[in-house]
């Protein structure tokens, strides 16, 4: 049955190899089980319900990807998108988390429709590479600011906006410890470096009396506090248009980039360098986002950590199915997830921010018309505390600079349309 479903021989792999690859991928991305509930619970969402939503949404998306698209790619609520959900939409704009979930659902629905009608290629090709790089880096910087703020390393200052906090506090020290440890373990190519760092800080802070141990295993919490609580009607608000677009845009490009990058590493691209069954893969992703919104979590997306499983030999959807099963088993470890303090996840956020900010290295710094939008988009996200504003200002900068430089032919009509819409939003719809 496994051979018929996953075509193991055709992909030069075995059941044993695929299962080991699945365990490898899971260990590299299991940190999301601890970080996502910690972030989203700051909106007022029930921590236990978000934990369940995180595990189940990841399992659903990964299972669909494995069985339907037959790719060794795992999905889970995306880093950066969960921070935007919490600090940008709910705490920043003052929207309820129910409305934010409604926006997540709508972005997933639009993503699904784009995949069905094959509009996604046109969108992907029409957005300049420099903007994609700037947005990826900006999300990383945004996450870094969130981590530094939550751990008390960076605090507000009426004269300078921000300043350094009290670095002698346990939260700051544990954040640095986690960040240093994760970075060092990653450099040494230790599988599960992020999760190990989070757990080490959690155990150490508990032993030293700075954290309360709540247990390891129990029956899963009830998903009722967040299940089907999304407010779709509330998301049909003019002010939420840019939010839905930001969710959609980041998810679309994050997923597309991850799929192609991971597939390239695993030799899964065809002779023309394209990804077979791309439509199925993207629909798996968008379906998982909608399912996650129903359950009570932010956008679910494909994880670049899937490359770890591919490096271990994973080549088919059986790897993904293994990951999905492990996420379901993780439902039994809710007390452990609730034991993890915010400063333990802050170090992990800083590390992920480093990875995402690395996209700046690929920007064309010799062409100022390409470099300027990259910097504007990257800086605007943390400084305005909004991924949506960063995307908008990046588009406006790109269109304006190219227009005034006499290089209009390099800009697709869609970029100009979006730039004009963003200008109108700032002029007439700013709150």
Buried (B, 14 or more C-beta within 10 A) or exposed (E): EBEEBBBBEEBEBBBEBBBBBBBBBBBBBBBBBBBBBBBBBBBEBBBBBBBBBBBBBBBBBBBBBBBBBBBBBBBBBBBBBBBBBBBBBBBBBEBBBBBBBBBBBBBBBBBBEBBEEEEBEEBBEBBBEBBBBBBBBBBBBBBBBBBBBBBBBBEEEEEEEBEEBEEEBBBBBBBBBBBBBBBEBBEEEBBBBBBBBBBBBBBBBBEEEBBEEBEEEBEBBEBEBBBEBBBBEBBBBEBBBBBBBBBBBBBBBBBBBBBBBBBBBBEBBEEEEEBBBBBBBBBBBBBBBBBBBBBBBBBBBBBBBBBBBBBBBBBBBBBBBBBBBBBBEBBBBBBBBBBBBBBBBBBBBBBBBBEBBEBBEBBEEEEEBBBBBBBBBBBBBBBBBBBBBBBBBBBBBBBBBBEEEEEEEEBBEBBBEBBEBBBEBEEEEEE
